[in-house]
Amino acid sequence: MALKLTSLFLVILLLPIIATSFNFNYPAVFNFGDSNSDTGGLVAGVAFPVGRPNGDTYFHKPSGRFCDGRVILDFLMDAMSLPFLNPYLESVGAPRFRWGTNFATGGATILSAKPNARNPFSFDIQVAQFVRFKSRVLELLAQGKKYEKYLPTEEYFEQGLYMFDIGQNDLDGSFYLKSEAQVIDLIPTLLSNFSTGIKKIYDQGARNFWIHNTSPLGCLPRIITINGTKQSSLDEHGCVAAHNRAANVFNSQLHDLCTKFQDQFPEANVTYVDVFSIKLNLISNFSQYGFKQPIEACCGYGGPPLNFDNRVACGVTVNLNGTIATANPCNDTTEFVNWDGNHYTDAANQFISREILSGNYSYRLVSANVSLTVESQVS
């Protein structure tokens, strides 16, 4: 017996699609985040000292980045054939914002900064800065064409890419005061605040959202130094297991948030980028990718296995109980994944960016409920 089914409407749940080939071409980029994508915001905003050897590998001088060279954002800008983003807070040197701007600052959190915070530019402030930036730009552009070569047009705001990489500092800081269970309990609050922020940006006309998940926190030398004194606290990679578990929970809930956001706003184009997996793969299989040190800091003090001492920042000389100690850089930064105990090297960031652009870790989300009209012949 043959049964003909016509106009059968199927409501199916579509999983994120791996964007093995995707359009990565935007006229402008507006970036929000922390030191993972800071291109000089904290230096400009609070005169935070980020001196040499930061910047030496690529810029041959300090650039405001917490890295020996470029951060991931720089490589992504290169991929779009766009100039590196100027920090929103930079007021010297006639910065050009034609291709967007960078609101990210080192140490930024999703939760509102406390009064005594070293960085007052939390995510809510960055969003507010963007709202003012757009309003002021459109106000200036309405005065005539003389500002066009410096500022993004209204179309650039509509067609631009809105990038986000934030949340790491919230998890990291919480572990100083809370248990692992308490940190995990905090995650819904973090993501609720994040959701509020991206919805405000959507209301400003943003449609293209590029959202990085958080890194394997437990693999940072600083965190291992503080929390990894017992072997039982480390995983098979030598990373602090509790921090990585919390990061995974955060990422799972962030993915859910992105999916719900896409469902709520079908006009949005949301891409979720699994940076955690890229970085953990690099640390786990470092030798396959040409690196020699997966966790040890290149620029630090104390020697192997971590070469990190919280009292001696990269490039700084201090007196430790009568002993002069200097955190010098390694001879070859391309051999190291970690730069200063907290951040990645230029070489590692280049690898991570290449993996992002391969599409294998970048998930273009689609709305959950899709109606399909199907004609089939079932025998």
C-alpha distance (Angstrom), angle and dihedral (degrees) to the residues before:
residue distance angle dihedral
M1 . . .
A2 3.74 . .
L3 3.78 120.3 .
K4 3.78 117.9 -163.0
L5 3.76 116.2 -153.8
T6 3.81 115.8 -164.2
S7 3.77 130.0 -177.3
L8 3.77 92.6 1.5
F9 3.77 108.7 176.6
L10 3.75 112.7 -147.7
V11 3.78 120.8 -168.6
I12 3.76 106.8 -158.2
L13 3.75 135.8 176.4
L14 3.78 108.9 -122.9
L15 3.78 117.5 -153.9
P16 3.81 119.6 -142.3
I17 3.78 111.3 -72.8
I18 3.79 116.5 -127.4
A19 3.77 103.4 -124.6
T20 3.78 97.2 -139.6
S21 3.77 87.0 166.8
F22 3.77 119.0 18.9
N23 3.76 139.1 158.8
F24 3.79 108.1 -96.1
N25 3.75 98.8 175.1
Y26 3.79 120.9 113.1
P27 3.81 131.7 157.1
A28 3.80 93.9 -133.0
V29 3.81 141.9 8.3
F30 3.80 129.2 -145.2
N31 3.80 110.9 -166.5
F32 3.82 130.5 -163.3
G33 3.78 125.4 -175.6
D34 3.78 150.8 76.9
S35 3.81 136.6 -71.0
N36 3.80 91.5 -48.3
S37 3.81 87.3 75.4
D38 3.81 103.7 16.1
T39 3.82 110.2 131.0
G40 3.80 95.6 -176.5
G41 3.79 105.8 -46.8
L42 3.79 98.4 123.8
V43 3.79 91.7 45.7
A44 3.81 90.6 51.0
G45 3.80 94.7 41.0
V46 3.81 103.4 47.3
A47 3.82 102.9 3.8
F48 3.79 89.8 -111.0
P49 3.83 108.1 -175.8
V50 3.81 111.3 -112.2
G51 3.79 101.6 159.1
R52 3.77 134.7 158.1
P53 2.97 139.7 -16.3
N54 3.83 81.8 38.8
G55 3.79 106.9 96.9
D56 3.80 96.1 14.4
T57 3.81 98.8 115.9
Y58 3.81 97.0 58.2
F59 3.81 110.5 6.0
H60 3.83 95.6 32.9
K61 3.78 88.1 -138.1
P62 3.82 138.1 49.0
S63 3.80 110.9 -66.2
G64 3.79 101.6 179.7
R65 3.80 90.5 -99.1
F66 3.80 123.4 123.2
C67 3.77 91.0 -128.9
D68 3.79 142.0 74.6
G69 3.81 87.2 -108.9
R70 3.78 136.2 -21.3
V71 3.79 131.1 4.7
I72 3.81 123.0 -140.2
L73 3.80 91.7 -95.0
D74 3.81 90.3 60.7
F75 3.79 92.4 56.1
L76 3.80 91.3 47.9
M77 3.79 90.3 51.4
D78 3.80 88.4 50.8
A79 3.80 89.6 52.6
M80 3.80 88.9 57.9
S81 3.83 91.6 46.1
L82 3.80 88.9 -118.0
P83 3.83 127.5 135.3
F84 3.80 119.2 -103.4
L85 3.80 111.7 -83.8
N86 3.78 120.3 -100.4
P87 3.80 115.7 -133.7
Y88 3.79 113.0 -105.1
L89 3.81 89.0 -130.8
E90 3.82 95.5 54.3
S91 3.80 109.8 110.1
V92 3.80 101.0 167.0
G93 3.80 127.6 79.9
A94 3.82 98.4 29.6
P95 3.81 95.9 -85.9
R96 3.79 115.6 -149.0
F97 3.77 118.5 -135.5
R98 3.80 96.9 -179.7
W99 3.82 91.8 117.7
G100 3.80 95.9 39.1
T101 3.76 134.4 -85.0
N102 3.78 142.1 -104.0
F103 3.80 121.5 -116.2
A104 3.83 94.3 174.8
T105 3.79 118.6 117.9
G106 3.79 130.7 -177.5
G107 3.79 113.4 -96.6
A108 3.81 94.3 18.5
T109 3.80 118.6 153.6
I110 3.78 136.3 -160.9
L111 3.79 91.1 -127.3
S112 3.80 116.1 72.0
A113 3.78 112.4 -86.0
K114 3.79 117.4 -104.0
P115 3.83 118.8 -120.0
N116 3.81 91.9 -104.4
A117 3.82 95.3 45.5
R118 3.78 116.9 130.7
N119 3.80 87.7 -137.9
P120 3.81 116.4 44.2
F121 3.81 93.6 -178.8
S122 3.80 101.7 95.4
F123 3.80 122.0 164.1
D124 3.81 94.9 -87.3
I125 3.80 89.7 54.0
Q126 3.81 91.6 47.7
V127 3.80 89.7 52.6
A128 3.81 90.7 48.9
Q129 3.81 89.2 49.4
F130 3.79 89.8 53.5
V131 3.81 92.6 50.2
R132 3.80 90.4 52.1
F133 3.81 92.0 42.7
K134 3.79 92.7 54.8
S135 3.79 93.3 44.8
R136 3.80 92.6 49.5
V137 3.82 93.2 44.9
L138 3.81 93.2 53.0
E139 3.79 89.5 45.9
L140 3.81 91.1 54.5
L141 3.80 94.4 43.5
A142 3.79 89.7 54.1
Q143 3.81 88.1 62.4
G144 3.80 93.4 65.8
K145 3.78 145.8 -72.8
K146 3.80 97.6 -65.9
Y147 3.83 91.6 92.9
E148 3.80 98.1 45.2
K149 3.80 96.3 95.1
Y150 3.80 90.5 54.6
L151 3.80 103.7 40.0
P152 3.82 137.4 51.5
T153 3.78 116.6 -106.2
E154 3.80 122.8 -123.8
E155 3.82 87.8 -102.0
Y156 3.80 89.7 55.4
F157 3.81 89.8 56.0
E158 3.80 89.4 50.8
Q159 3.80 96.8 44.0
G160 3.81 99.1 33.0
L161 3.79 128.5 108.3
Y162 3.80 119.1 -108.4
M163 3.80 110.1 -152.9
F164 3.81 128.1 -165.9
D165 3.81 132.7 -171.2
I166 3.79 110.8 159.7
G167 3.81 140.9 119.7
Q168 3.80 101.2 74.0
N169 3.80 93.9 101.3
D170 3.80 92.6 49.9
L171 3.80 91.2 56.9
D172 3.79 93.9 39.9
G173 3.80 94.7 49.8
S174 3.80 93.5 44.7
F175 3.80 92.1 59.6
Y176 3.81 89.8 65.4
L177 3.81 90.2 63.8
K178 3.79 106.7 21.0
S179 3.78 141.9 53.9
E180 3.78 120.6 -112.1
A181 3.80 90.3 -100.5
Q182 3.80 91.3 51.2
V183 3.79 91.9 49.2
I184 3.79 90.2 52.2
D185 3.81 89.9 48.6
L186 3.81 88.2 56.3
I187 3.81 94.5 56.4
P188 3.85 97.4 84.4
T189 3.80 88.7 55.3
L190 3.80 91.3 50.4
L191 3.77 92.1 50.3
S192 3.78 93.3 44.8
N193 3.80 88.0 58.1
F194 3.79 90.7 46.1
S195 3.80 90.9 50.6
T196 3.80 90.8 51.5
G197 3.80 89.7 53.2
I198 3.80 98.1 49.3
K199 3.81 90.7 46.1
K200 3.81 89.2 56.0
I201 3.78 88.9 51.6
Y202 3.82 90.3 48.4
D203 3.80 88.8 52.1
Q204 3.81 87.2 56.3
G205 3.80 89.1 61.1
A206 3.81 101.5 -91.8
R207 3.80 113.3 147.7
N208 3.81 107.2 163.0
F209 3.81 112.3 72.6
W210 3.82 123.3 -177.1
I211 3.82 110.6 -174.3
H212 3.81 124.9 -174.1
N213 3.77 118.9 -157.0
T214 3.79 118.9 -135.6
S215 3.79 126.7 -82.2
P216 3.82 130.9 -109.6
L217 3.81 93.0 -85.2
G218 3.77 93.5 -175.0
C219 3.81 91.1 66.7
L220 3.81 95.7 64.5
P221 3.84 113.1 108.0
R222 3.81 91.3 -132.8
I223 3.78 92.4 56.0
I224 3.81 92.6 43.9
T225 3.82 90.0 50.4
I226 3.80 91.7 53.2
N227 3.80 101.8 35.1
G228 3.79 105.9 21.1
T229 3.77 102.1 70.0
K230 3.82 90.4 114.7
Q231 3.79 117.2 62.6
S232 3.79 89.5 -142.0
S233 3.81 89.9 65.6
L234 3.81 92.3 59.8
D235 3.80 128.5 83.4
E236 3.80 128.6 -140.5
H237 3.82 90.6 -78.3
G238 3.79 94.0 53.6
C239 3.82 90.9 -106.4
V240 3.81 127.1 131.2
A241 3.80 102.9 -94.3
A242 3.82 98.0 -154.4
H243 3.80 93.6 56.8
N244 3.78 92.5 48.4
R245 3.80 91.7 47.9
A246 3.81 89.7 52.9
A247 3.80 90.3 47.8
N248 3.80 90.0 52.3
V249 3.81 91.8 51.0
F250 3.80 89.7 48.6
N251 3.80 90.7 50.2
S252 3.79 94.0 48.0
Q253 3.79 91.4 52.2
L254 3.80 91.4 42.9
H255 3.81 89.1 54.9
D256 3.81 89.5 51.3
L257 3.80 89.7 49.5
C258 3.81 91.5 51.5
T259 3.80 91.1 49.8
K260 3.81 92.1 50.0
F261 3.79 90.8 46.4
Q262 3.81 90.2 52.9
D263 3.82 90.0 49.3
Q264 3.80 92.4 48.6
F265 3.79 93.8 47.0
P266 3.83 109.1 34.0
E267 3.81 91.3 177.0
A268 3.80 89.6 64.8
N269 3.79 122.7 92.3
V270 3.80 107.6 -146.2
T271 3.79 123.4 -171.5
Y272 3.80 118.4 -173.0
V273 3.81 113.0 -157.8
D274 3.81 119.2 -156.4
V275 3.80 99.4 -144.9
F276 3.81 90.6 156.9
S277 3.80 92.7 65.9
I278 3.80 93.3 45.1
K279 3.80 93.2 52.2
L280 3.80 94.9 42.9
N281 3.79 90.1 49.5
L282 3.80 89.4 51.5
I283 3.80 92.3 49.7
S284 3.81 93.0 44.7
N285 3.81 96.3 46.2
F286 3.80 100.8 26.1
S287 3.80 96.6 140.9
Q288 3.81 91.5 57.0
Y289 3.79 88.3 61.0
G290 3.80 97.6 46.8
F291 3.80 99.9 -96.8
K292 3.81 125.5 127.9
Q293 3.81 102.4 -168.3
P294 3.82 118.4 45.5
I295 3.81 100.1 178.0
E296 3.81 111.1 7.4
A297 3.82 112.9 103.6
C298 3.79 116.1 -112.9
C299 3.80 93.4 -152.1
G300 3.77 109.9 40.1
Y301 3.78 148.2 89.2
G302 3.78 132.4 -100.7
G303 3.78 103.4 49.9
P304 3.81 128.6 -118.9
P305 2.95 143.1 20.0
L306 3.83 93.6 30.4
N307 3.82 105.1 -3.6
F308 3.78 90.5 -152.1
D309 3.79 133.3 128.1
N310 3.79 116.9 170.5
R311 3.80 90.3 -146.3
V312 3.82 94.0 61.0
A313 3.81 116.2 56.3
C314 3.79 121.8 -158.9
G315 3.81 110.5 -73.3
V316 3.80 94.1 6.8
T317 3.81 128.7 120.0
V318 3.80 119.0 -150.7
N319 3.78 139.2 169.1
L320 3.81 110.2 -113.3
N321 3.78 106.4 -167.6
G322 3.77 92.4 -43.4
T323 3.81 96.2 -36.6
I324 3.80 118.0 109.3
A325 3.80 107.6 -134.4
T326 3.81 127.0 -173.3
A327 3.80 127.2 -173.8
N328 3.79 101.4 -139.5
P329 3.81 127.0 -177.7
C330 3.78 122.9 -107.9
N331 3.79 120.3 -102.7
D332 3.80 95.8 -111.0
T333 3.80 116.8 28.9
T334 3.82 91.5 -172.9
E335 3.81 89.4 71.3
F336 3.81 93.2 59.1
V337 3.79 130.9 74.2
N338 3.80 94.2 -166.4
W339 3.77 122.7 57.9
D340 3.81 110.5 -170.6
G341 3.79 107.6 -6.5
N342 3.81 93.0 -84.0
H343 3.80 107.9 45.3
Y344 3.79 140.4 42.7
T345 3.79 128.7 -105.6
D346 3.78 125.3 -108.3
A347 3.82 88.5 -106.7
A348 3.81 92.2 52.0
N349 3.80 92.2 46.3
Q350 3.79 89.2 51.7
F351 3.80 90.5 53.1
I352 3.82 92.0 46.9
S353 3.80 91.6 49.2
R354 3.78 91.6 49.6
E355 3.80 89.9 53.4
I356 3.80 91.1 48.2
L357 3.79 91.2 51.3
S358 3.79 91.8 48.2
G359 3.80 86.4 72.0
N360 3.80 93.1 -132.7
Y361 3.80 92.5 113.5
S362 3.81 100.1 30.1
Y363 3.80 115.1 94.4
R364 3.79 119.8 -161.7
L365 3.79 104.5 -154.4
V366 3.78 125.0 -142.7
S367 3.77 132.5 -165.7
A368 3.79 113.7 -79.6
N369 3.79 98.3 -132.5
V370 3.78 113.9 57.3
S371 3.79 124.8 164.7
L372 3.80 116.0 -141.9
T373 3.78 126.3 -170.8
V374 3.79 109.5 -143.1
E375 3.80 132.5 -177.5
S376 3.79 114.0 -165.8
Q377 3.78 139.4 161.3
V378 3.77 113.9 -137.1
S379 3.81 117.6 -169.5
